[in-house]
Amino acid sequence: MARYVVVGGGIVGLATARQILRAVPAATVTVVEKESRWGRHQTGHNSGVIHAGVHYRPGSLKARLCRAGNASMVEFCRDHGIPVEVCGKLIVATEPVEVSRLHALRQRALDNGRTVSLLDPRQAAEHEPHLSCLAALHVPSTGIVDFSTVSATLARLLGQAGADLRPGVRVVGIRADTREVVAETTAGAVAGDVLVNCAGLYSDRVAGLAGLRAPARIIPFRGEYHQLRPGRRSLVRGLIYPVPDPRLPFLGVHLTRMIDGSVHAGPNAVLALSREGYRWGRVSVRDLAEVAAYPGTWRLARRHAGYGLAELRRSLSRRTFVRDLARLVPGLCAGDLEPAQAGVRAQAVTPGGALVDDFLIMRGHRQVHLLNAPSPAATSALEIAKEIVARLPV
């Protein structure tokens, strides 16, 4: 009987454990998670968007798995009674230079097999009456859900299927030989035939515990959100995104209606002071020292210095933050916003200072390590799980 150990109890780790049991019904699966509850980090601190896969490089893992995940995540939610809505989104051009980018994005969406429509301002206003734009791209297959609820459902299904679920247990060492792989944990040793690392924010460290040299290092970026006050939620019906600038590393601030009816605005992206730095006061000396000592950090900073300063200004000034949002919805003002929870993006960065722009999966002896899984990992979780299982060494 094959034994599998999954490290990480976020949505991807739980989905992977479930997929192992579906592929190998006689297997034993143990899921080890350092937190006392599932989906504590990236899973529980994201925008709740089921992405369509418009932006990603055609042929990449992100493009392929996001497109499939867009469908399989909605199907999973409907099958298990999880509230989900396929509401669509608008990607909008507010300046002339962005119109050509919007046309290029439309072609990329078509290359990725997505159905999209170019809209003029009048047509866009039929979807979002308070929007201001020169043109917009309508992406009808984008959806919204609470991924924490998805994770809780996956954990429940795993428990019913006989998986050994171990929350509150941290992996502190990994050793492998010809017979097995052993995860040393704060609650004793866990042995298996194969270990799968889905540790997200700590995926590079878990790989290091196994003696592997990862080709990239996790750099944590804090994504800060605001939300519209209840009386101003009517300004946004669905999801409104700016046209991304291909020269810049992140998408820019946008407006997202959540499945609970609230409307979130953001995120901006600044270097986090801790891998779990959801608040400015959360500082980890170890995390900061690692970031400062890594050559890729400084090369990334030099490459995007202007962008980084702009993000920092937006972090420090609500007025600056709302000014960028008002490019999309001019009726917004600073008084319409109130703070919302922040997230931390686990972004792999190469020693040369490049952001790893695709999911990154690495094999070791009796091991598979998922070393880069930022957005759209939650959307793609069920499909990433299939990809990992297809690469299992046993």
N, C-alpha and C positions, 0 to 999 in steps of 0.2 A: 504494500500500500504506500503510495507516494505521499510524502509529507512536505508541506509548503509553509514558509514563514513569511508573512507580509509585514513590513515595517512601515507604519504610518496609517492612521485611521481617518484621513480626510476622504473626500468623495472618490478620489482616484484609487486610493488604497482599498477602500471598501468595495468599490466596483471590481477591482482586480481580484480580490478574494472571492467574490461571487462568481466571477467568470471562470476562475480555476475550478470551483465546485461544479459549474455547469459543464465544463470541458472534461473534467476528470471526476465523475461522481463519487468514486471510491476514495478520493484523496482526503487527507486530513489537512485542515488549514487553520493556522494560528495567526491572528492579527494583533500586533503589539503597537500600542499608541501611548505616548508619554503623558498625554493629557487625560483628565478624568472623564471627558466626554468627547464624542466623535465630532469631527469637522470643526475643531476649535479655531483653526487659523485661517488659511486662505479660503477654505470652503465657506466659513461663517462670516467672512468680511469682504464679500464681493458685491457686485451690482445686481446679481440675480438675473442676468441676461442670458438667454439661450441664443447664442450667436449663430448667424447664418453662414459665415465663412466667406465673406465678400473680400476682405482685405488681404488675405494670405497668398503667398507666392504659389501659383498653380503647380501642382505636383508635389508640394511639400506635405509632410505629415499633418501640419496644422490644417491645411486646406482640405485634405482628404478626410481626416478624422472629425473635423468640425462639421463638414457637410453631412456626414453620416450621423454624427452625434446630434445635430439639430433635429433630425427625425427620431432617432432612437430615444433621446431624452424625453421628448414630448410623449412618445408612445409609452415609455416606462411610467411617466407621471399619470397618464390617463388610466393605465392598467391598474395602478395602485392607489387611485383616489387622491393624488396629490394635486392641489390647485395649480393650474398652469394656464397660460393664455398666449396664443400666437397673435400678437398685436401689431407686428411689423414695426419698422423704424424708418425715419428719414435721415439721410446724410445730406447736409445742405451746404451750398456755396454762398457766401455772403460778400465776396469780393471777386472782381473779374478774373484774377489769376487762379482762383479756385475752380472756376467753371471748367477749364481745360483739365484740371486734376479730377474733377467729377466725371468727365467723359472717360478718362483713362481708368477710373475706378469702375465705371460701368462695364468696360471691356474686361477688366480683371474678374468681375463678378460673373460675366458670361463665360469666361474661360474656366471658371470654377464650377460651372454648371448651375449657377443660381439664376432665378427669375427675378429681374429687377426692372424698374420703369423710371425713365427720366421725366421729371415734372417741371412745368413752368411755375412761377410764383402763385398764380391763381389756383392751379391744381394742388400745389403743396398746401395752400391755405385751407383746402377742403379737408385735409388730414389734421393740420395744426393751425387753427385760425389766428393765433397770436404770433406766428412765426414770421420772420423777415428773411428773405433770401432772393438770390438771383436765379437759382435753379436748385433742384433737389433730386436725390435718388431714393426711390421708394423700394424698401427691401421687405416684402410681405412675410417672409418666413421667420423673422426674428421673434423670439418669445420671451416671456418672463416667468420666473419661478423662484421659490425659496430653496436654495441648494442645501441648506441645513436640514430641511424637511426631507429632501431626497436622501441625504446621508443617514438620517435616523431610520428611514425606511429600509435602506440597504443593510444597516446593522441589524434591524429586526429580522429581515429575511435570512441573513447569515446565521443568526442565533437559531432560527427555526430549522436551518439546514444542518445544524450540528457543528458549526465553526467554533473554535476556541477563541473567544474575544477577550482581550486583556487590556482594557484601558488603565491608565495610571501607571504604566510600566515603561521604563526608558531603556533603550539599548545602549550599552556602554562598551561593547566589544563584539567583534565578529571574527570567527576563525573557520576555515574550511580545509578539509583534507579529501582523500579519495573516497571516503565513505559517506560523509555528511557535511553540512554546514551548521554551525552553532552560533546563535545569537546570545551573548552574555547580557543579561538584563538586571535591573535593580530588584527583580523578583526571582532570580535564578536563571539557569541556562534553558534555552529553547532550541531543540535540535530539529533539523529538517533535511530533506534532500535538496531543496532549492530555497533560496531566500530572494525576496523581491523588495526592493527599496523604493517606497513611494513616500518618502519623508518630507517632500516639499521644501520648506524653508531650511531644512537640515539635510537635504539629500546629499550634498557634497560631503558633509561631515560623516554621514553614515557610510558613504563609499570609502572615505578615508579610514574608518574603523576596520573595513575589510581589506585594507592595504592597497586599494586602487587609487591611481592618480587620475582624478577627473580632469577632462580637457577644459573645464571652465569652473569658475567659482561663483557661488550664490552671493549676489549683492542685494540687500534688501532696500526696496523703495517704498516709502510711505505714501499711500494714496489717500488724500484727505477729501472728505465729502461734506457738503452741506445738504439740507433738505428744505423744500418750500414749506412755509407755514401753512397749516391746513386751509386757511381762507384764500390762499393763492395757488392751490394745486390745480385749479381750473385753467391756468395758463398753459398747461402741458397735458395733452391727451395720452401720449405714448412715449416714444423714444426719439430724441433729437440729437444727432451727432454732427460735429463739424467735419468738413473734408480734411482728412489727415494730410499733413505735409510729409512727403516721403523722405525729406532730409532729416526729420526729427524722430527721436526714439519712441515716443508715445503718442496716443491719439489726440490728446487735448481734452478739456472739460466738456461734458455733455449733460443732457437732461434725461433722466430715466424714471419712468413710472414703475413702481415696484408692485409686486403681486398683492400687497396689503393696501394699495391705493396711495401710499405716500409717493412723493416725487423727490428723487435724489439728484444732486448737482455735483459734478466732479468726475473723476478725481484729478487733482493736480498730482505731481510726482516729485518728491524730494527724497534725498538719501535718508533712510531711517537710522536712528541712533541705536537700534537694537533689531535683531531679527523678529522680535515680537514688539516692536516699537509703535504700538497703536496710539500712544500718547507721547507728547514731547518729553514728558518727565520720565519715560521708560528708557533708560540708558544702560547699555551693556558694554563694559570696558573691553571684554574679550571680543565682542562683535566689532566694535570700532577699531580695535587694534588690528584685527584681521583685514578689515576693509582698507585701513591706511597702509598696511604692509603689502597689499596686493598690487602689482604693477598695472593690472588691467583697470583698476579704479582711476588712477591718475591719467591714463591714456584715454579713457572714456570721458573724464572730466574735461580734458583739453579739447577733445573733439566736439563736445556739446556745451562749452562753457556758457555761451549766451543763453541757450535754452534752459540750462540749470539755474541761472540767475533769475530768469523770468518765472520759473516755477517757484523759486524761493520767495520772490516778491508776492506772488499770488497766494502763497501759504501764509504770509505775514499780514496781508491786507485783504479784508473781505471786500472792500471797494474795488480792488483790482480783480479779484475773483469774479464778482458780479458783472464787472465791465465786459469780461470775455463772454460770459453767459448772455449778456444783453445783445451781443452781436447776433445771437440766434433768436432770442425773444426780447425785443426792445422794452417791453413793459415791465421787465424785472428790475428791482432796485434792492439795495443792500438790506432794507428792512424786511424783505420777503424771505430771507434766508435765516435758518438756525442751524447750529452744528449737528452733524450726524457722525456715526462711528467711522473711523478710518480703517483702512486695510493696509496690509504689507504685501507687496508683490515680490515673490522669490524669483529674481531675474538672474539667469546665468550670464556671466561676462567672461570673455576669453582673456588670456594674458595680454593680448594685443589691444584690448579696450573695446572690442566689438560685442554688442548684445547678441546672444544666441537667439536667432529669430525663428527657431523651430523647436518642436519637442525633441528632446535628446535622450536616447535610450542607449545604455552601455551594458555589455555583458561581461561578467567575470566568472571565475570558477564556481559553478553551482549557484550563480547569482545573476540577477537582472536589476539594473539601477536606472530609474527614471530621474535624470539629472536636470532637466529643464521642463517645467510644466506650468507656466503662467497662463493667463487667459489666452485661448478659450478652453482651458483644461477642464473646467467644470462642465461646460457644454459637451465636451468630447469624452467625458469620463468613461462611459460605457464602451466607447470605441478604443480609447487608449488601453483599457483593460484587455480587449481582444488582441490588440497589437502586442502587448506584453506577453500574454499567454502564448501567442504564436511564436514568440522568441524564447520561451522557456527551454533550458538545456535538458530537462528531463520530461 
